[in-house]
């Protein structure tokens, strides 16, 4: 198998894995399988974040490279008398992308196909057609004739529900579509960074981390950072591109294929200026394309990591991803590969002196 084919296989396994916040076992097992050959030690924190440690210089700074394992989805909350499921959204959803979408309900007896129900347009009055349906009114149809039948399938409140979208290489093979780029691409990058550092002398200790429960409050970032106590952090996540119809530069600056995004500001953190300048200088030195961006309405795991202990200089590096927080999203393979290159080159240069310079000026 070629290196490209093996990478695509890893991306397929990561994105096809089902794992909403609080139910990250499947993607964690995939990440563990792929990162273990390149790590000296693989552990977990108390709520399930995966921590893979690779020692270069045991006396060097501790560098945390984190992506989150969880994806947005739903959780079953009730089963009505007719066998329809009511649910709680997990992560941020916009109602207009939810109706009539296929889902998988994960039960103790196995996976069950379903669909978020919707009214036919034939019965909608004109004023109702103009309004999004409130998610509190939505339901999932699993083809059960009654509550008893749904229960016999194994469905219970608390069960995970995930969107259906198989990993797909598009007609232009640089474009990749899947259901959970947010943020299995960050996990893939953490894996590949450790892979690229195998056999390489790097002046630090690197932790490749798959955090849990990012979509519901950056929770695994807090617990895994407490476990590691990093000196510096590079969080890898998805970002918003402005290259589709209806978007403008006021919404987002970046374009797919133009390089990883360096986030200067988001609602959870202001990028550490010295670390940000160091990352961009390394990119320019190595002719690695990058884009600046800002996300005033969202945050990444850096938002919790940078507040750990006495404070951790942090920067978020993201991959422009179309149609975030929906059933299907699209990335560009070049952005993924350039993010790996950038992180590897940054890590190679982060010795004790450089870390002190960044932290203390």
C-alpha positions in Angstrom: 0.0 0.0 0.0 1.3 3.4 -0.9 1.8 6.2 1.7 -1.1 8.1 0.2 -3.4 5.0 0.3 -2.4 4.2 3.9 -3.1 7.9 4.9 -6.6 7.7 3.2 -7.3 4.4 5.0 -6.5 6.1 8.3 -8.6 9.1 7.5 -11.5 6.8 6.5 -11.3 4.8 9.8 -11.1 8.0 11.9 -14.0 9.8 10.2 -16.3 6.7 9.8 -15.9 5.9 13.5 -18.9 7.0 15.6 -18.1 9.2 18.6 -20.1 12.1 19.9 -19.0 14.0 23.0 -18.9 11.6 26.0 -18.9 8.5 23.7 -15.5 8.7 22.0 -14.5 5.0 22.4 -14.6 4.1 18.7 -12.4 7.0 17.4 -10.1 6.7 20.4 -9.4 3.0 19.6 -8.7 4.0 16.0 -6.3 6.8 17.0 -4.7 4.5 19.5 -4.1 1.9 16.8 -2.4 4.4 14.5 -0.4 6.4 17.0 1.0 3.6 19.2 3.8 2.5 16.8 5.3 6.0 17.0 4.9 6.7 20.8 7.0 5.6 23.8 3.9 5.5 26.0 0.1 5.8 25.4 -2.2 6.6 28.3 -5.6 8.1 29.0 -6.9 10.8 31.4 -9.8 10.1 33.7 -12.5 11.0 31.2 -11.0 9.3 28.2 -8.7 11.7 26.4 -5.8 9.7 24.7 -2.3 10.9 25.5 0.6 9.5 23.4 4.1 10.5 24.6 7.2 10.6 22.5 10.5 11.6 24.1 13.2 13.4 22.1 15.2 15.2 24.9 13.9 14.2 28.3 15.1 17.5 29.7 13.5 19.6 27.0 10.1 21.4 27.1 6.8 19.5 27.0 4.9 20.2 23.7 1.2 19.3 23.5 -0.3 18.7 20.1 -4.0 18.2 20.5 -7.0 17.4 18.3 -10.4 16.4 19.7 -11.9 13.0 19.2 -15.6 13.9 19.5 -18.0 14.9 16.7 -21.3 16.7 16.8 -24.4 14.5 16.9 -27.4 13.8 19.0 -28.4 11.8 22.1 -31.7 9.9 22.6 -33.7 11.5 25.4 -37.2 9.9 25.0 -39.1 7.3 23.1 -42.7 8.1 22.5 -45.6 5.7 22.3 -45.4 5.5 18.5 -41.7 4.5 18.6 -40.3 7.9 17.5 -37.2 9.1 19.3 -36.7 12.6 20.8 -33.2 13.8 21.1 -30.8 16.3 22.5 -28.3 18.0 20.2 -24.6 17.4 21.2 -22.5 20.3 19.9 -23.8 23.3 18.0 -26.4 22.6 15.3 -28.3 24.9 13.0 -31.8 23.5 12.4 -31.8 24.0 8.6 -29.1 21.3 8.2 -30.9 18.7 10.3 -34.2 17.8 8.7 -34.5 14.6 6.6 -30.9 13.7 7.3 -29.9 10.0 7.7 -28.5 9.0 11.1 -27.3 5.9 13.0 -28.5 5.2 16.4 -25.9 3.3 18.4 -27.5 0.9 20.9 -26.4 -1.9 23.2 -27.7 -4.4 20.6 -25.9 -2.7 17.6 -26.5 0.1 15.1 -29.9 1.1 13.9 -30.6 3.2 10.8 -32.8 6.2 11.2 -33.8 9.6 9.7 -34.7 12.9 11.2 -38.4 13.3 10.3 -39.8 16.2 8.3 -43.2 17.3 7.0 -43.8 17.1 3.2 -44.1 20.6 1.6 -47.6 19.7 0.4 -49.0 20.3 3.9 -47.0 23.3 5.0 -48.8 26.7 4.9 -46.7 29.5 3.3 -45.8 31.1 6.6 -44.5 27.8 8.0 -42.3 27.2 4.9 -40.3 30.3 5.7 -39.4 29.4 9.3 -36.8 26.9 10.4 -38.3 24.0 12.4 -37.3 24.3 16.1 -35.0 21.3 17.0 -37.2 20.8 20.1 -40.0 19.7 17.7 -37.8 17.3 15.7 -37.8 13.5 16.1 -36.0 10.5 14.7 -37.8 7.7 12.8 -36.1 4.3 13.2 -39.0 2.3 11.6 -40.5 1.2 14.9 -44.3 0.8 15.2 -44.4 1.4 18.9 -42.4 2.3 22.0 -42.2 -1.4 22.9 -40.8 -2.3 19.5 -38.2 0.5 19.8 -37.2 -0.8 23.2 -37.0 -4.3 21.8 -34.4 -3.0 19.3 -32.2 -2.0 22.3 -32.8 1.8 22.1 -32.5 3.5 25.4 -32.2 7.2 26.6 -28.6 8.2 26.5 -27.8 6.3 23.3 -25.6 8.1 20.8 -26.9 9.2 17.4 -24.4 10.2 14.6 -24.9 11.6 11.0 -24.4 9.2 8.1 -21.8 10.2 5.5 -19.1 7.7 4.5 -15.6 9.0 3.9 -15.4 10.0 0.2 -12.6 11.0 -2.1 -14.2 13.4 -4.5 -13.8 13.7 -8.3 -10.9 16.0 -7.7 -9.0 13.7 -5.3 -7.5 16.7 -3.4 -11.0 17.2 -1.9 -12.1 14.8 0.8 -15.7 14.6 2.2 -16.7 13.0 5.5 -19.0 13.4 8.5 -16.5 14.1 11.2 -13.6 16.2 10.0 -14.4 18.3 13.1 -12.1 17.1 14.5 -10.8 13.8 13.4 -8.5 15.7 11.0 -6.8 17.1 14.1 -6.3 13.6 15.5 -4.9 12.5 12.1 -2.4 15.4 12.2 -1.3 14.5 15.7 -0.7 10.9 14.6 1.2 12.0 11.5 3.4 14.5 13.5 4.5 11.6 15.8 5.1 9.4 12.7 7.2 12.1 11.0 9.3 12.5 14.2 10.0 8.7 14.5 13.8 8.3 14.4 14.3 12.1 14.5 16.2 13.9 17.2 13.8 16.6 18.5 14.8 18.7 21.5 11.7 18.2 23.6 8.9 15.8 24.7 5.9 15.7 22.4 2.5 14.6 23.4 0.0 13.7 20.7 -3.4 14.0 22.3 -7.0 13.1 21.3 -9.2 15.1 23.7 -12.8 14.3 24.6 -15.9 16.5 24.9 -14.5 19.5 23.1 -17.9 20.2 21.5 -19.6 20.6 24.8 -17.1 22.8 26.6 -13.4 21.9 25.9 -13.6 19.5 28.8 -11.0 16.9 27.8 -8.5 19.7 27.0 -8.6 20.7 30.6 -8.2 17.3 32.1 -5.5 16.1 29.6 -3.5 19.4 30.0 -3.7 18.9 33.8 -2.2 15.5 33.3 0.6 16.6 31.0 1.4 20.1 32.4 2.7 21.2 29.0 5.1 24.1 28.5 3.7 25.0 25.1 0.6 23.9 23.2 -0.3 23.6 19.5 -4.0 22.8 19.1 -5.1 21.4 15.8 -8.8 21.8 14.8 -11.1 22.7 11.9 -11.7 26.3 10.7 -14.1 28.2 8.6 -13.4 29.0 4.9 -14.9 31.9 3.1 -14.7 30.4 -0.4 -18.3 29.3 -1.0 -21.3 31.2 -2.3 -22.9 33.4 0.3 -19.7 33.8 2.4 -17.6 36.9 2.5 -14.2 38.0 3.9 -16.2 39.5 6.8 -17.3 36.0 7.6 -14.0 34.1 7.0 -10.8 34.9 5.2 -9.4 31.5 4.2 -9.8 29.3 1.1 -9.4 25.5 0.8 -6.0 24.6 -0.5 -4.2 27.8 0.6 -2.6 26.3 3.7 -3.4 25.7 7.3 -5.1 28.6 9.2 -3.3 30.3 12.0 -6.0 31.6 14.4 -5.1 35.0 15.8 -8.3 35.3 17.9 -11.3 33.3 18.8 -13.9 33.5 21.5 -11.9 31.2 23.9 -8.4 32.6 23.5 -6.1 35.3 22.0 -3.2 33.6 20.4 0.1 33.9 22.3 1.9 36.5 20.2 5.5 35.2 20.6 4.4 31.6 19.8 2.3 32.8 16.9 5.2 34.8 15.4 7.5 31.8 15.8 5.1 29.4 14.0 4.6 31.8 11.1 8.4 32.5 10.8 9.0 28.7 10.6 6.3 28.4 7.9 8.0 31.2 5.9 11.4 29.8 6.3 10.3 26.5 4.9 8.0 27.9 2.2 4.9 26.3 3.8 1.7 28.2 2.9 -0.5 29.4 5.7 -3.4 31.7 6.2 -4.3 34.0 9.1 -7.9 33.8 10.4 -10.1 34.7 13.3 -13.2 33.1 14.7 -15.2 35.5 16.9 -18.0 33.0 17.5 -16.2 29.8 18.5 -13.2 28.3 20.3 -10.8 25.4 20.3 -9.1 23.3 23.0 -6.5 26.0 23.3 -9.1 28.0 25.2 -8.7 25.6 28.2 -5.1 24.5 27.7 -3.7 28.0 27.9 -5.2 28.4 31.4 -3.6 25.3 32.8 -1.3 25.7 35.8 0.5 29.0 35.6 -0.5 29.4 31.9 0.5 27.7 28.7 1.5 29.7 25.6 -0.9 28.3 22.9 -1.7 28.7 19.3 -4.5 27.0 17.3 -3.7 25.8 13.8 -6.8 24.8 11.9 -7.8 23.2 8.6 -10.4 25.1 6.5 -13.5 22.9 6.4 -16.6 23.6 4.4 -20.0 22.9 6.0 -18.9 22.5 9.6 -21.4 21.1 12.1 -23.5 19.4 9.5 -23.8 15.8 8.2 -21.1 16.2 5.5 -18.0 18.5 5.3 -15.1 18.9 2.9 -11.4 19.5 3.4 -8.4 19.9 1.0 -5.7 17.3 1.3 -2.9 19.9 0.8 -4.0 21.8 3.9 -3.8 18.7 5.9 -0.3 17.7 4.6 1.1 21.3 5.0 -0.2 21.4 8.6 1.8 18.2 9.4 4.9 19.7 7.8 4.5 22.9 9.7 4.0 21.3 13.1 7.0 19.0 12.5 9.3 21.9 11.6 8.1 23.9 14.6 8.7 21.0 17.0 12.2 20.4 15.7 13.1 24.0 16.7 11.4 24.1 20.1 14.4 23.5 22.4 14.6 24.7 26.0 16.1 28.1 25.0 13.5 28.8 22.4 10.7 27.8 24.8 12.1 30.1 27.5 12.3 32.9 24.9 8.7 32.4 23.9 7.4 32.2 27.5 9.4 34.9 29.1 10.2 37.1 26.1 
